[in-house]
Each structure stands twice: as structure tokens, then as C-alpha cells.
Amino acid sequence: MKDYSYYQYMKTRTGEKSEASTLAEFIKNDTMFPKQETEYQELSEYLEQNPYPAITLTTFDETYRDYQDWLNH
């Protein structure tokens, strides 16, 4: 199992033509984003309190599931 934060995973999603890539760009440019965080609840709360324009929490949920899969492969 890999030992990377959600932020580190999302850096791998930049450059795609997808909502995940858009979210990754927002996260990359957010100086307050919890870069070492791995826990869903903490990340979800941060995004609820600091929403990005045109990004839904559904996109976060999907990318978090992808992150979990990525960690286990």
C-alpha cells in the first residue's frame, strides 16, 4: 500500500480533461489546503467550509474513492 496524501494523489490528476483535473488545479493553488491529510472526514469538512467555484462535493467523493483505489495498487 502506498503512503501518500490526498493532495499528492490529486497532483497526478492535473492536465486531464475532467472535473477531477479542475478540482486538482484548485487544490494545487489553494495555499491553505491540508496537504498532508489522508482522512475523508477532514478533507470533506475543509471543502465544505472552503468551496471551489463550479466544483461539487460529488467530484471530491469520486476522486477520494479513486485515491483509495490508487493507494491499494
N, C-alpha and C positions, 0 to 999 in steps of 0.2 A: 504494500500500500504506500502511495506517495504521501509526503508530508508537506503540503503546500496550502497557503491560504486561498480563500475565495478570490481575493484581489489578484494573486499570482495566476490563478486559473483564468480569470477574465482577461488578463493581458494576452492570453493565447487566442482570444476571440476577436481581437481588433482586426480590422481590414476585411471582414466578411461583409456580405450584403444581407444583413439580418438585423432584427431588433436586438438580438444579443450583442451584436457589434456596437450598436448605438449605445446600449447600456454600458458596455465596456469602455467606450470613449468618455462617457460622463464620469464613470468611476475613476478612470485614469486621470482626469482633470480635476477631480474633487480632492483638494488638499486635506480635507477633514475625514475622508473615508477611512474606516477602520481597516487598514491594510494587512494587519496580522490576524484578523478574525477568521474563524472557521465555522462558527456556530450559526445555524439558521436563524434562531430567535434574535440574536444580537444584530445580525445583518438586516433582517426584516424590519426590526424596530428602527434602525438607522434610516432605512429607505422610506419608511412611513413618515418619519419626522422630517426628512430632507428629500422630498420627492423631486425627481428629474422631469423636465417637460416631456410630454408625449411618451413616457415610459410607464407601463403598468406593473403592478406587483406580480402579475401573471408571468411577465417576462423574467422577473427575478426568480420566481418559483421554478420555472423551466430551466433556467441556467444553473440554479442551485442543484437540481436533480442531475443535470449534466456534469456538474462539478463533482458530485458524489460518485458518479459512474467513472469519471476520469481518474479520481483518486484510487479507485479499486482496480484499475487496469494498468 
